[in-house]
């Protein structure tokens, strides 16, 4: 039975989409588009809007698919620490959550199909790989998220592919600037998953979900998280300097959030308190990422 403090209706599905993870979809498109500013080939800017639809819909689809797959496996339950899970909490039927994931993936596929038609058939391959990877993260008979490979998926698809791909659909070539910038974007996105998995170590261990955090343990996961944040910032600064887009140094606007998040993780924050760090991690990516993008665009 639903309690007074639990969301209902549209609010329930918004919560299930996990809005705090959406910077991972917004930032790569912003950075990829910014890298196209000033390119010798005129960018086709309406394509950036479709790229954003693809990225957001894919992120939401992955979130719902993860909710569904973990829920039917029993990985989540009502006592889980962290963002609301629709199936695990019993607030939504598994079939309904699966349909929501399917609709989100269909929206991503539809927008991606338009881009493929105007840019080239290579995008069909990329799009199919994104959808397959999104579903099999925790779905299917051998989900790779249960094998400690989730971070690889996030880095590749919400870092390299999303950033370089956005730039590619705008200028129809892979540029060195977008490739360099995509690494920082991928590291920021990966940090979001790492902090989630650090928080979930007790429950995931009990459920047999062998994430990277479960495999290497909490102390090492904390080191990985801090390294990701510092490396992302350092590489963004380096990218700005190497490509003579010095306004990209605006990335340091997120430094205060980086420091706070790293201090909290380093001092051993755990359990419910890591939800605050998850929020900080999203703010790092959103503020640093958008400042980085704005700087690259200004310099361009």
Buried (B, 14 or more C-beta within 10 A) or exposed (E): EEEEEEBEEEEBBEBBBBEBBBBBBBBBBBBBBBBBBBBEEEBBEEBBEBBBBBBBBBBBBBBBBBBBBBBBBEBBBEEBBBBBBBBBBEBBEBEBBBEBBBBBBEBBBEBBBBBBEEBEEEBBEBBEEBBEBBBBBBBEEEBBBBBBBBBBBBBBBBBBBBBBBBBBBBBBEEBEBBBBBBBBBBBBBBBBBBBBBBBBBEBBBEBEBBBBBBEEEBEEBBEBBBBBBBBBBEBBBBBBEEBEBBBBBBBBBBBEBBBBBBEBBEEEBBEEEBBEBBBBBBBBBBBBBBBBBBBBBBBB
